[in-house]
């Protein structure tokens, strides 16, 4: 698996992000859906990485800088045929490493509280993330779980 910076110009990554958006919209109502579209991910304060096996896109993830010391993990998605292969864990580890190298002191994330997000929450817990109150512009939402990790 090769993890590389992604400029979101390729058809495969755009399709995976759109799949992610569609899936999130099918699980959560609009006010509880915080996934970012491709154009939003192209922001200067967001870095995106994709994982590849040859020409096969395995997954993606992003780091959004909230301020000089705090980052948010966004757009974590594994392609369906690569589930249960450690893709998400590899991308998450890469994001944590980059965040540390950039001097961030904290990483946070929002994920769903529904059953569809149990595997994601367990993965984040394995990497030391713990539940926390809403951060940034988020508000309390029964469909959201907020997690954070000091670096």
C-alpha positions in Angstrom: 0.0 0.0 0.0 1.3 3.4 -1.0 0.0 6.5 0.7 0.5 9.7 -1.2 -0.7 13.3 -1.2 -3.7 13.8 -3.4 -4.7 16.9 -5.3 -8.2 15.5 -5.8 -7.9 15.8 -9.6 -8.2 12.1 -10.4 -11.5 10.4 -11.3 -11.1 7.6 -8.8 -10.6 9.9 -5.8 -13.5 12.2 -6.8 -15.7 9.1 -7.2 -14.7 7.8 -3.8 -15.4 11.1 -2.1 -18.8 11.3 -3.8 -19.5 7.7 -2.7 -18.6 8.9 0.9 -20.9 11.9 0.6 -23.8 9.8 -0.7 -23.3 7.2 2.0 -23.2 9.7 4.8 -26.3 11.4 3.4 -28.1 8.0 3.4 -27.3 7.5 7.1 -27.6 11.0 8.6 -30.0 13.9 8.0 -28.4 17.0 6.4 -27.9 18.9 9.7 -26.0 15.9 11.1 -23.9 15.2 7.9 -20.5 16.9 8.2 -18.7 15.2 5.2 -16.9 17.6 2.9 -17.4 17.7 -0.9 -14.4 17.7 -3.2 -14.4 21.5 -3.7 -14.4 22.0 0.1 -11.5 19.6 0.5 -9.5 21.7 -1.9 -9.1 24.4 0.8 -5.6 25.6 1.6 -6.0 24.5 5.2 -6.7 20.8 4.2 -4.3 18.1 3.1 -5.7 14.9 1.5 -4.0 11.6 1.1 -5.0 8.5 -0.8 -3.9 4.9 -0.4 -3.1 2.9 -3.5 -2.3 -0.7 -4.5 -0.9 -0.2 -8.0 -3.6 1.7 -9.9 -6.3 0.6 -7.4 -7.5 3.3 -5.0 -7.9 1.7 -1.6 -9.0 4.7 0.5 -8.5 8.3 1.6 -8.3 10.6 4.5 -7.7 14.3 5.2 -6.2 16.7 7.8 -7.9 20.0 8.2 -5.9 22.6 10.2 -8.3 24.3 12.7 -5.6 26.6 14.1 -1.8 26.5 14.8 -2.1 23.7 17.3 -5.3 21.8 16.5 -6.3 19.6 13.5 -9.4 17.7 12.5 -9.4 14.4 10.7 -11.9 14.5 7.7 -13.0 12.3 4.8 -11.8 8.9 6.1 -13.1 6.4 3.7 -12.0 2.9 2.6 -13.1 1.6 -0.8 -15.6 -1.3 -0.3 -13.4 -4.0 -1.8 -10.5 -3.0 0.6 -12.5 -3.1 3.9 -10.8 -5.1 6.7 -7.3 -4.7 5.2 -6.1 -2.0 7.5 -6.4 0.8 5.0 -8.1 3.2 7.4 -5.5 2.4 10.1 -2.7 3.1 7.7 -4.1 6.4 6.6 -4.9 7.4 10.2 -1.4 6.6 11.3 0.0 8.7 8.4 -2.2 11.6 9.3 -1.1 11.4 13.0 2.5 11.4 11.9 2.1 14.4 9.6 0.2 16.3 12.3 3.1 15.6 14.8 5.7 16.7 12.2 3.7 19.9 11.6 3.7 20.7 15.3 0.0 20.1 16.0 -0.7 19.4 19.6 -4.2 17.9 19.2 -6.3 16.0 16.6 -10.0 15.8 16.8 -12.8 14.3 14.7 -16.5 13.9 14.4 -18.0 10.6 13.5 -21.5 9.1 13.7 -23.2 7.6 16.7 -25.1 5.1 14.6 -24.3 1.4 14.3 -22.7 2.0 10.9 -19.9 3.9 12.6 -19.0 1.3 15.3 -15.9 0.0 13.4 -14.6 3.6 12.8 -15.0 4.5 16.5 -13.2 1.4 17.6 -10.4 2.1 15.2 -10.0 5.7 16.5 -10.1 4.3 20.1 -7.2 1.9 19.2 -5.2 5.0 18.2 -5.8 6.7 21.5 -8.8 9.0 20.6 -11.3 9.5 23.4 -14.7 11.1 23.4 -14.9 14.8 24.0 -17.4 17.7 23.7 -18.0 19.3 20.4 -15.1 21.4 19.1 -14.7 24.1 16.5 -18.1 25.0 14.9 -19.8 21.7 15.9 -22.7 21.6 18.3 -24.1 18.8 20.4 -25.9 16.3 18.2 -27.3 12.9 19.2 -26.1 11.5 15.8 -22.5 12.7 16.4 -19.6 11.4 18.4 -16.7 13.8 18.9 -13.3 12.4 19.7 -9.9 13.9 20.4 -6.2 12.9 20.9 -3.4 14.9 22.4 -0.2 14.5 20.3 
